Amino acid sequence: MALSTIAEEQLKAGGLELDYDDFERTPAEYQDLVVQLLLVQADGEIGVRDLGYFELIGKFPNPADQWMAARVATEEIGHFRYANNVLNGIGYDASERVFVPREQRYLPLFRHEMSDFAEVIAFKGIVETMGRLLLESMFDCNFLPWRDTVRRIWQEEKGHIGFGITRLRRMCETEEGRAQAQAAIDTWYPRLGAFSKESSFTTACLEWGLKRYTNAELIDRFEAETTPWLDEVGLRRPSFAGGERR
C-alpha cells in the first residue's frame, strides 16, 4: 500500500524528522529546496579546492603549514563527497561540478583565486567561520541524512578554522606580517557581504525546517565571534559593502 504524502502544513509546523524513504512523499517545493541546498553545498566544498591551494602549497612558510594546507584541501574534497552521497540517496548527483571552471561556481565567493599564504589563512579563519555558522544553522534540519552529514563536516571545519586563526595571530606578531594579514582580510571579508542581505532561498529554508538562522542572525553571530580576536591582533574589519550575490 502506498504511503500517504506529507503535507506542507505538517513540515512547516515543525517536529518531523525525515529519512530517505520519506523524501518522495514530501511536497515538490521542499524537494527542490533540499536538492538546491545540497547542490550549492557540494559545489562550494569542491570549489574551495580550486581557489589556489594546491598551486600555492609549495610556497607556504614551512613543511608543517604545507602539510596542514594539503590536509585541509583534501578534507574539503571529502566534504563534497559527503554532500554528494546524500544527493545520491535522493536520486541526484553533483559529480559534474567537480570539473566546472572556477568562473562557473554557483556562489561568487568561489569564483576567485588566492594569491598567497596570507589569503589562504584569512579564508580559513574568516570565511570558514561563516561557513561553520551556516552549518550550525542546519543542526536542526528536518532531513536527517543531511543533518547527520552537516555535523560530520562541522567537526572537520573547526580544525580548518583553528588553523587559519592560529596562523593569522602568528603573522600579526610582526608589522610586516600584520600588513600582509590585513591585505588578505581586506580581500575576503567584504565578499561575505552577500550574507548581510536576506534572500528568498534562506527564508524558504527557514519556513520548511531546513535552517534555523536568518542571514541577519548569521552576521550577528559572525561579528560577535570574529571581532574580539581581530581587534586583539590589530586587524581592521572592512565594510561588507560590495558583497556579491549569486
Secondary structure by P-SEA (a helix, b strand, c coil): cbbbbbcaaaaaaccccccccccccccaaaaaaaaaaaaaaaaaaaaaaaccccccccccccaaaaaaaaaaaaaaaaaaaaaaaaaaaaccccccccccccccccccccccccccaaaaaaaaacaaaaaaaaaaaaccccaaaaaaaaaaaaaaaaaaaaaaaaaaaaaaccaaaaaaaaaaaaaccccccccccccaaaaaaaaaccccccaaaaaaaaaaccaaaaaaaccccccccccccc
